[in-house]
Amino acid sequence: MPILRQVETPDFLEPDPGEPERRPPRPSRPAPRPQPLPRRGEGMFSAGDRMAWVAGLVFCLSSFMDWYSGSAAEGPTIAVIGWHTGVLGKLVFFIGLAVLALVALHESGFELPPSVPESLVIVGLGALGLIFVLIRVISIPDSVLPADSRGIGLWISLIAAVGVVFGGLLRASEEL
């Protein structure tokens, strides 16, 4: 069985009865608060930003794809790119460029005023672009005749416009 001995503490650990009790100094600054975890939808890794950026890029580039194709009775098959279909083809390019610029500005830290939500601006640009592309799907301009059928670029443009609208809506849901 072990023998227990009483051990005396040294004098320097015991407080002196005549000395006032010392308290540790108070910190001059409050302790830093723990930072909240970043939201899942922040930054370029959010689904809404990615969707709007990719769809805006495809929408911008789709104005340089073939929107109409056809052939005369004799001769080669022709293809007309969106840029050469008139003002609407050029506006599709600039709307896609505006969506790309808006997403890039958001990522660099530039914020629109709170009364103008960026996600709704993206939805509006996508809807405007969708209307322009639908006009070109419905009516073939006379300046591109003898093109009598729609090319793959027009359908890609239509899907990209829907993607811009969907990306803006997804981004709006992430902001809530």
matplotlib code that plots the C-alpha trace (Angstrom):
import matplotlib.pyplot as plt

x = [0.0, 1.4, 2.3, 0.7, 2.7, 1.6, 3.5, 3.8, 3.4, 6.2, 5.6, 5.7, 2.5, 0.5, -1.0, 0.4, -2.4, -1.4, -1.3, -4.5, -5.7, -4.4, -6.7, -5.5, -5.6, -8.7, -8.0, -8.2, -10.0, -12.9, -12.1, -12.7, -15.9, -15.8, -16.6, -19.8, -19.5, -19.6, -22.9, -23.1, -24.2, -21.4, -18.8, -18.3, -18.9, -22.6, -24.9, -26.7, -23.5, -22.1, -25.3, -25.7, -22.0, -22.0, -25.3, -24.3, -21.1, -22.9, -25.6, -23.0, -21.1, -24.3, -24.7, -21.6, -23.2, -25.4, -29.0, -30.3, -29.2, -30.5, -29.6, -30.7, -32.0, -28.4, -25.3, -23.8, -25.6, -25.4, -25.4, -26.2, -24.8, -26.8, -24.7, -25.9, -29.6, -30.0, -30.3, -31.7, -28.7, -26.4, -28.5, -28.2, -24.4, -24.6, -27.1, -24.9, -21.9, -23.9, -24.7, -21.0, -20.0, -22.6, -21.4, -17.8, -18.4, -20.2, -17.3, -14.8, -16.8, -18.9, -22.4, -25.5, -27.6, -29.9, -33.0, -31.7, -31.2, -28.6, -30.4, -33.5, -31.4, -30.0, -33.5, -34.6, -31.7, -32.4, -36.0, -35.3, -32.8, -35.3, -37.9, -35.3, -34.4, -38.1, -38.7, -36.0, -37.3, -40.7, -39.8, -36.9, -35.8, -36.1, -32.4, -31.2, -33.2, -32.8, -32.1, -35.2, -34.4, -33.2, -29.7, -28.3, -27.0, -30.5, -31.6, -28.4, -29.2, -32.7, -31.5, -28.8, -31.4, -33.5, -30.3, -29.7, -33.2, -32.9, -29.5, -30.9, -33.8, -31.4, -29.3, -32.3, -33.3, -29.7, -30.0, -33.0]
y = [0.0, 3.4, 5.8, 9.2, 12.2, 15.7, 18.1, 21.8, 24.4, 26.9, 30.4, 32.2, 30.5, 31.6, 35.0, 37.4, 38.3, 42.0, 42.5, 43.3, 40.7, 41.1, 40.6, 40.0, 43.1, 43.5, 43.3, 46.6, 45.2, 42.8, 39.4, 39.0, 37.4, 34.3, 35.1, 33.6, 30.8, 32.1, 31.6, 28.8, 31.0, 33.5, 34.1, 32.6, 29.2, 29.9, 28.1, 31.3, 33.1, 30.2, 29.7, 33.4, 33.6, 30.5, 31.3, 34.9, 33.8, 31.4, 34.0, 36.5, 34.1, 32.8, 35.9, 34.7, 31.3, 30.4, 31.4, 30.7, 28.4, 27.6, 27.3, 28.7, 26.4, 26.1, 26.9, 26.4, 26.2, 29.5, 30.2, 33.6, 34.3, 36.2, 39.4, 39.7, 39.4, 43.1, 45.0, 42.2, 40.0, 42.7, 43.4, 39.7, 40.1, 43.3, 41.8, 38.8, 41.2, 43.2, 40.0, 39.0, 42.5, 42.5, 39.1, 40.2, 43.5, 41.6, 39.3, 42.2, 43.8, 46.3, 46.4, 48.0, 50.1, 48.0, 49.3, 47.6, 43.9, 42.5, 39.2, 40.9, 43.0, 39.7, 38.2, 41.3, 41.2, 37.5, 38.1, 40.9, 38.7, 35.8, 38.1, 39.2, 35.6, 34.5, 37.3, 35.8, 32.3, 33.3, 35.5, 35.1, 38.6, 39.3, 40.4, 36.8, 35.1, 32.4, 31.1, 29.0, 27.1, 27.9, 27.0, 25.5, 28.8, 30.2, 27.3, 27.6, 31.3, 30.5, 27.9, 30.4, 33.1, 30.7, 29.9, 33.6, 33.9, 30.8, 31.8, 35.2, 33.5, 31.0, 33.9, 35.7, 32.6, 32.5, 36.1, 35.5]
z = [0.0, -0.9, 1.8, 1.4, 2.6, 3.1, 1.0, 1.9, -0.8, -1.1, 0.3, -3.0, -4.1, -1.1, -1.2, 1.4, 3.9, 4.0, 0.2, -1.7, -4.0, -7.5, -10.4, -13.9, -16.1, -18.3, -22.0, -23.6, -26.7, -26.7, -27.9, -31.7, -32.6, -34.7, -38.3, -39.7, -42.2, -45.8, -47.5, -49.9, -52.8, -52.6, -55.2, -58.6, -57.2, -56.8, -59.3, -60.4, -61.2, -63.1, -65.0, -65.9, -66.9, -69.2, -70.7, -71.3, -73.0, -75.3, -75.9, -76.9, -79.2, -80.7, -82.8, -84.8, -85.5, -88.4, -87.9, -91.3, -94.2, -97.6, -101.2, -104.5, -107.3, -108.5, -106.5, -103.1, -99.8, -97.9, -94.2, -92.6, -89.1, -86.6, -86.9, -90.5, -89.8, -88.9, -85.7, -83.6, -84.3, -83.1, -80.1, -79.1, -79.0, -76.9, -74.5, -73.9, -73.4, -70.9, -68.9, -68.9, -67.8, -65.0, -63.6, -63.9, -62.1, -59.4, -58.9, -58.8, -55.9, -57.7, -56.4, -57.9, -55.6, -53.3, -55.1, -58.4, -57.7, -60.1, -60.4, -61.7, -64.2, -65.5, -65.8, -67.7, -70.1, -70.7, -71.3, -73.7, -75.6, -75.6, -77.3, -79.9, -80.7, -80.8, -83.4, -85.5, -85.1, -86.2, -89.1, -91.5, -92.7, -96.4, -96.6, -96.0, -98.7, -100.3, -96.8, -96.1, -93.0, -89.5, -88.6, -85.4, -84.1, -83.8, -81.6, -79.5, -79.1, -78.0, -75.4, -74.2, -73.7, -71.6, -69.7, -68.9, -67.5, -65.5, -64.2, -63.1, -61.3, -59.6, -58.5, -57.1, -55.1, -53.6, -52.5, -50.4]

ax = plt.figure().add_subplot(projection="3d")
ax.plot(x, y, z, "-o")
ax.set_aspect("equal")
plt.show()
